[in-house]
Amino acid sequence: MAEDRHTVTLRALAGMSLELCRDLQQRALNAESPEDAVRLATAFHRVSRGLRQTLALELKLVRYKDELHFKAQGEGRPRRSPGEGRGPDP
């Protein structure tokens, strides 16, 4: 199934956020003062939360598209094993 602009955009946003998270984490670990470390750790926390939410939204969109595909083929909802389908907490 071809990817739509929403999926492409979410994937790009996730990539940028991950890159920023890695940079902030390294800078926080190498901070020269406790104040800088706290400021960078706070920024890391905020960006990483946004990343988790982006990944959760991307997964939700993929599952929604899969469900539409199965319904269109008359197969109903795909079966999942217990515990599957729960993503990470944003």
MARFI-406734 format. One line per field, with one value per atom (N, C-alpha, C, CB): residue number from 1; atom name; x, y, z. Coordinates in Angstrom, 3 decimals, always signed. Glycine has a CB too. Layout:
% MARFI-406734
i = (NUM;...)
at = (CA;...)
x = (X;...)
y = (Y;...)
z = (Z;...)
//
This chain:
% MARFI-406734
i = (1;1;1;1;2;2;2;2;3;3;3;3;4;4;4;4;5;5;5;5;6;6;6;6;7;7;7;7;8;8;8;8;9;9;9;9;10;10;10;10;11;11;11;11;12;12;12;12;13;13;13;13;14;14;14;14;15;15;15;15;16;16;16;16;17;17;17;17;18;18;18;18;19;19;19;19;20;20;20;20;21;21;21;21;22;22;22;22;23;23;23;23;24;24;24;24;25;25;25;25;26;26;26;26;27;27;27;27;28;28;28;28;29;29;29;29;30;30;30;30;31;31;31;31;32;32;32;32;33;33;33;33;34;34;34;34;35;35;35;35;36;36;36;36;37;37;37;37;38;38;38;38;39;39;39;39;40;40;40;40;41;41;41;41;42;42;42;42;43;43;43;43;44;44;44;44;45;45;45;45;46;46;46;46;47;47;47;47;48;48;48;48;49;49;49;49;50;50;50;50;51;51;51;51;52;52;52;52;53;53;53;53;54;54;54;54;55;55;55;55;56;56;56;56;57;57;57;57;58;58;58;58;59;59;59;59;60;60;60;60;61;61;61;61;62;62;62;62;63;63;63;63;64;64;64;64;65;65;65;65;66;66;66;66;67;67;67;67;68;68;68;68;69;69;69;69;70;70;70;70;71;71;71;71;72;72;72;72;73;73;73;73;74;74;74;74;75;75;75;75;76;76;76;76;77;77;77;77;78;78;78;78;79;79;79;79;80;80;80;80;81;81;81;81;82;82;82;82;83;83;83;83;84;84;84;84;85;85;85;85;86;86;86;86;87;87;87;87;88;88;88;88;89;89;89;89;90;90;90;90)
at = (N;CA;C;CB;N;CA;C;CB;N;CA;C;CB;N;CA;C;CB;N;CA;C;CB;N;CA;C;CB;N;CA;C;CB;N;CA;C;CB;N;CA;C;CB;N;CA;C;CB;N;CA;C;CB;N;CA;C;CB;N;CA;C;CB;N;CA;C;CB;N;CA;C;CB;N;CA;C;CB;N;CA;C;CB;N;CA;C;CB;N;CA;C;CB;N;CA;C;CB;N;CA;C;CB;N;CA;C;CB;N;CA;C;CB;N;CA;C;CB;N;CA;C;CB;N;CA;C;CB;N;CA;C;CB;N;CA;C;CB;N;CA;C;CB;N;CA;C;CB;N;CA;C;CB;N;CA;C;CB;N;CA;C;CB;N;CA;C;CB;N;CA;C;CB;N;CA;C;CB;N;CA;C;CB;N;CA;C;CB;N;CA;C;CB;N;CA;C;CB;N;CA;C;CB;N;CA;C;CB;N;CA;C;CB;N;CA;C;CB;N;CA;C;CB;N;CA;C;CB;N;CA;C;CB;N;CA;C;CB;N;CA;C;CB;N;CA;C;CB;N;CA;C;CB;N;CA;C;CB;N;CA;C;CB;N;CA;C;CB;N;CA;C;CB;N;CA;C;CB;N;CA;C;CB;N;CA;C;CB;N;CA;C;CB;N;CA;C;CB;N;CA;C;CB;N;CA;C;CB;N;CA;C;CB;N;CA;C;CB;N;CA;C;CB;N;CA;C;CB;N;CA;C;CB;N;CA;C;CB;N;CA;C;CB;N;CA;C;CB;N;CA;C;CB;N;CA;C;CB;N;CA;C;CB;N;CA;C;CB;N;CA;C;CB;N;CA;C;CB;N;CA;C;CB;N;CA;C;CB;N;CA;C;CB;N;CA;C;CB;N;CA;C;CB;N;CA;C;CB;N;CA;C;CB;N;CA;C;CB;N;CA;C;CB;N;CA;C;CB;N;CA;C;CB;N;CA;C;CB;N;CA;C;CB;N;CA;C;CB)
x = (+0.850;+0.000;+0.904;-0.972;+0.628;+1.438;+1.275;+1.055;+2.349;+2.302;+1.712;+3.713;+0.841;+0.274;+1.141;-1.193;+0.792;+1.622;+1.634;+1.127;+0.554;+0.520;+1.570;-0.880;+1.627;+2.599;+4.016;+2.354;+4.239;+5.565;+5.977;+5.582;+5.048;+5.346;+5.631;+4.191;+4.812;+5.046;+6.395;+3.914;+6.722;+8.000;+9.171;+8.080;+9.062;+10.107;+10.230;+9.818;+9.088;+9.093;+9.732;+7.669;+9.423;+10.020;+11.532;+9.419;+11.993;+13.435;+14.132;+13.697;+13.529;+14.110;+14.118;+13.334;+13.022;+12.928;+13.951;+11.523;+14.136;+15.116;+16.523;+15.045;+16.829;+18.144;+18.345;+18.299;+17.327;+17.400;+17.537;+16.169;+16.815;+16.919;+18.337;+15.951;+18.933;+20.310;+21.273;+20.757;+21.106;+21.968;+21.777;+21.690;+20.529;+20.262;+20.785;+18.765;+20.629;+21.118;+22.631;+20.728;+23.338;+24.800;+25.233;+25.403;+24.565;+24.910;+24.603;+24.147;+23.508;+23.172;+24.227;+21.762;+24.666;+25.682;+27.031;+25.848;+27.300;+28.579;+28.483;+29.104;+27.376;+27.177;+28.244;+25.758;+28.664;+29.716;+29.176;+30.484;+27.902;+27.332;+26.047;+27.066;+25.692;+24.432;+23.221;+24.272;+23.275;+22.173;+21.986;+22.416;+23.103;+23.024;+22.504;+24.397;+22.946;+22.501;+20.989;+23.238;+20.468;+19.032;+18.257;+18.723;+18.736;+18.068;+18.028;+18.784;+19.150;+19.217;+18.408;+20.666;+18.416;+17.624;+16.132;+17.951;+15.723;+14.322;+13.937;+14.078;+14.819;+14.563;+14.497;+15.664;+15.388;+15.376;+14.045;+16.553;+13.595;+12.339;+11.178;+12.064;+11.117;+10.019;+10.067;+10.062;+11.258;+11.378;+11.114;+12.774;+11.604;+11.393;+9.912;+12.253;+9.210;+7.769;+7.054;+7.182;+7.442;+6.872;+7.185;+7.386;+8.382;+8.763;+7.891;+10.248;+7.704;+6.852;+5.435;+6.835;+4.917;+3.563;+3.491;+3.108;+4.525;+4.571;+4.583;+5.799;+5.414;+5.480;+4.149;+6.598;+3.506;+2.200;+1.149;+1.741;+1.173;+0.224;+0.490;+0.298;+1.761;+2.104;+1.599;+3.627;+1.798;+1.325;-0.200;+1.799;-0.868;-2.331;-2.820;-2.870;-2.140;-2.502;-2.290;-1.690;-1.185;-0.908;-1.965;+0.493;-2.319;-3.341;-4.709;-3.428;-5.013;-6.282;-6.346;-6.463;-5.250;-5.206;-5.316;-3.917;-4.640;-4.736;-6.167;-3.813;-6.833;-8.218;-9.127;-8.713;-8.922;-9.712;-9.459;-9.385;-8.215;-7.856;-8.547;-6.323;-8.506;-9.145;-10.659;-8.812;-11.256;-12.701;-13.082;-13.180;-12.259;-12.534;-12.473;-11.548;-11.653;-11.545;-12.548;-10.137;-13.369;-14.387;-13.850;-15.108;-12.647;-12.038;-12.304;-10.557;-12.898;-13.135;-11.846;-13.777;-11.895;-10.760;-9.688;-11.223;-8.391;-7.333;-7.211;-5.996;-6.904;-6.763;-5.389;-6.997;-5.361;-4.098;-4.006;-3.988;-2.767;-2.568;-2.739;-1.165;-2.989;-3.140;-1.904;-3.398;-2.133;-1.034;-0.558;+0.116;-0.781;-0.395;-1.387;-0.343;-0.889;-1.775;-1.625;-3.192;-0.940;-0.666;+0.699;-0.733;+0.720;+1.983;+2.583;+1.799;+3.770;+4.396;+3.589;+5.827;+3.666;+2.970;+3.611;+2.979;+2.833;+3.399;+3.813;+2.402)
y = (-1.175;+0.000;+1.250;-0.008;+2.177;+3.384;+4.237;+4.192;+4.894;+5.757;+7.106;+5.934;+7.625;+8.942;+10.010;+9.024;+11.248;+12.338;+12.366;+13.675;+11.898;+11.882;+10.920;+11.489;+9.743;+8.749;+9.231;+7.396;+9.773;+10.273;+11.408;+10.755;+12.307;+13.433;+12.969;+14.423;+12.052;+11.534;+10.817;+10.579;+10.051;+9.341;+10.321;+8.395;+11.382;+12.400;+13.130;+13.400;+13.473;+14.144;+13.268;+14.519;+11.992;+11.061;+11.011;+9.648;+10.991;+10.967;+12.214;+10.812;+13.376;+14.632;+14.682;+15.832;+14.243;+14.259;+13.327;+13.867;+12.162;+11.215;+11.798;+9.888;+12.441;+13.066;+14.152;+13.661;+14.964;+16.013;+15.426;+16.905;+14.349;+13.683;+13.205;+12.501;+12.597;+12.101;+13.238;+11.338;+14.354;+15.511;+16.098;+16.577;+16.264;+16.827;+15.924;+17.056;+14.621;+13.686;+13.803;+12.241;+13.829;+13.931;+15.256;+13.783;+16.334;+17.645;+17.713;+18.752;+17.092;+17.089;+16.307;+16.477;+15.186;+14.388;+15.094;+13.059;+15.950;+16.661;+18.097;+16.668;+18.463;+19.838;+20.213;+20.010;+21.465;+21.942;+22.425;+23.052;+22.743;+23.210;+22.450;+24.746;+22.342;+21.685;+22.386;+21.631;+23.706;+24.459;+24.094;+25.960;+24.005;+23.606;+22.179;+23.732;+21.303;+19.903;+19.819;+19.068;+20.589;+20.586;+21.142;+21.403;+22.233;+22.853;+21.888;+24.162;+21.227;+20.294;+19.025;+19.934;+18.559;+17.377;+17.666;+16.907;+18.869;+19.273;+19.325;+20.644;+19.883;+19.923;+18.504;+20.740;+17.631;+16.235;+15.579;+15.451;+15.796;+15.212;+15.647;+15.605;+16.922;+17.446;+16.906;+18.972;+16.886;+16.396;+14.896;+16.714;+14.156;+12.705;+12.360;+12.027;+13.165;+12.939;+13.163;+13.867;+14.218;+14.464;+13.332;+15.777;+12.785;+11.644;+10.433;+11.289;+10.153;+9.010;+9.196;+8.822;+10.406;+10.675;+10.548;+12.078;+10.997;+10.877;+9.413;+11.599;+8.604;+7.178;+6.488;+6.506;+6.860;+6.269;+6.649;+6.722;+7.903;+8.340;+7.634;+9.860;+7.472;+6.764;+5.325;+6.787;+4.665;+3.292;+3.221;+2.714;+4.172;+4.212;+4.393;+5.352;+5.245;+5.475;+4.216;+6.637;+3.524;+2.285;+1.241;+1.748;+1.094;+0.115;+0.472;+0.013;+1.750;+2.198;+1.849;+3.723;+2.116;+1.782;+0.280;+2.307;-0.501;-1.958;-2.427;-2.630;-1.847;-2.223;-1.881;-1.519;-0.721;-0.347;-1.316;+1.093;-1.704;-2.640;-3.992;-2.825;-4.498;-5.781;-5.701;-6.225;-4.597;-4.431;-4.370;-3.162;-3.685;-3.565;-4.919;-2.601;-5.803;-7.137;-8.104;-7.675;-7.614;-8.448;-9.430;-9.190;-9.187;-10.104;-9.705;-10.182;-8.566;-8.122;-7.667;-9.227;-7.594;-7.111;-8.192;-6.655;-7.841;-8.836;-9.274;-8.277;-10.533;-11.048;-10.711;-12.571;-10.357;-10.059;-10.930;-8.551;-11.242;-12.046;-11.164;-12.715;-11.758;-10.957;-10.102;-11.865;-8.862;-7.941;-7.208;-8.683;-7.774;-7.100;-5.974;-8.086;-4.921;-3.813;-2.688;-4.277;-2.965;-1.899;-1.320;-2.417;-0.061;+0.600;+1.133;+1.725;+1.740;+2.343;+3.521;+2.786;+3.782;+4.916;+6.199;+4.838;+7.140;+8.421;+9.289;+9.171)
z = (+0.000;+0.000;+0.000;+1.239;-0.887;-0.982;+0.275;-2.234;+0.633;+1.809;+1.425;+2.424;+2.280;+2.018;+2.686;+2.527;+2.458;+2.989;+4.512;+2.462;+5.153;+6.612;+7.166;+7.113;+6.592;+7.044;+6.772;+6.353;+5.593;+5.227;+6.165;+3.756;+6.446;+7.328;+8.749;+7.329;+9.259;+10.609;+10.705;+11.015;+9.680;+9.673;+9.652;+8.466;+8.850;+8.791;+10.124;+7.665;+10.718;+12.015;+13.088;+12.425;+13.060;+14.027;+13.852;+13.868;+12.611;+12.353;+12.862;+10.874;+12.612;+13.090;+14.614;+12.526;+15.225;+16.685;+17.315;+17.133;+16.710;+17.232;+17.153;+16.461;+16.036;+15.883;+16.940;+14.465;+17.173;+18.177;+19.576;+18.101;+19.860;+21.163;+21.426;+21.241;+20.423;+20.582;+20.857;+19.332;+20.130;+20.335;+21.733;+19.272;+22.149;+23.478;+24.589;+23.663;+24.423;+25.437;+25.586;+25.076;+24.460;+24.516;+25.131;+23.113;+24.746;+25.291;+26.792;+24.542;+27.229;+28.656;+29.447;+28.885;+28.906;+29.592;+29.666;+28.895;+28.684;+28.636;+29.150;+27.220;+29.742;+30.204;+31.238;+30.805;+31.171;+32.061;+33.400;+31.397;+33.460;+34.731;+35.005;+34.703;+36.274;+36.617;+35.994;+38.126;+35.887;+35.298;+33.833;+35.439;+33.095;+31.691;+31.559;+31.021;+32.443;+32.409;+32.619;+33.488;+33.578;+33.855;+32.668;+35.120;+32.104;+30.953;+29.766;+30.552;+29.495;+28.376;+28.644;+28.084;+29.883;+30.228;+30.101;+31.655;+30.459;+30.312;+28.838;+30.977;+28.027;+26.579;+26.019;+25.846;+26.463;+26.022;+26.384;+26.654;+27.611;+28.063;+27.168;+29.517;+26.859;+26.046;+24.618;+26.025;+24.029;+22.658;+22.603;+22.088;+23.594;+23.577;+23.785;+24.665;+24.552;+24.712;+23.387;+25.801;+22.687;+21.368;+20.401;+20.811;+20.496;+19.653;+19.957;+19.858;+21.238;+21.610;+21.098;+23.133;+21.190;+20.699;+19.175;+21.132;+18.493;+17.042;+16.622;+16.483;+17.293;+16.977;+17.258;+17.778;+18.362;+18.690;+17.648;+20.091;+17.194;+16.176;+14.850;+15.991;+14.511;+13.277;+13.328;+13.044;+14.457;+14.613;+14.518;+15.953;+15.140;+15.088;+13.646;+15.982;+12.893;+11.503;+10.661;+10.930;+10.875;+10.147;+10.464;+10.494;+11.729;+12.114;+11.542;+13.635;+11.509;+10.939;+9.448;+11.147;+8.745;+7.320;+7.103;+6.687;+7.940;+7.837;+8.043;+8.856;+9.025;+9.312;+8.136;+10.586;+7.541;+6.369;+5.216;+5.935;+5.048;+3.983;+4.195;+3.922;+5.419;+5.715;+5.532;+7.144;+5.967;+5.805;+4.329;+6.524;+3.547;+2.120;+1.419;+1.476;+1.950;+1.366;+1.977;+1.545;+2.888;+3.501;+4.524;+2.452;+4.995;+5.953;+7.389;+5.721;+7.600;+8.959;+9.618;+9.771;+10.882;+11.662;+11.791;+13.052;+11.588;+11.747;+13.203;+11.249;+13.414;+14.778;+15.316;+14.822;+16.581;+17.260;+18.490;+17.637;+18.834;+20.038;+21.273;+20.031;+22.456;+23.676;+23.918;+24.891;+24.248;+24.528;+23.291;+25.143;+22.098;+20.877;+20.628;+19.674;+20.052;+19.758;+20.748;+19.734;+21.829;+22.785;+22.476;+24.251;+22.168;+21.894;+23.174;+20.884;+23.062;+24.246;+24.740;+23.938;+26.017;+26.602;+26.129;+28.134;+25.594;+25.134;+26.290;+24.270)
//
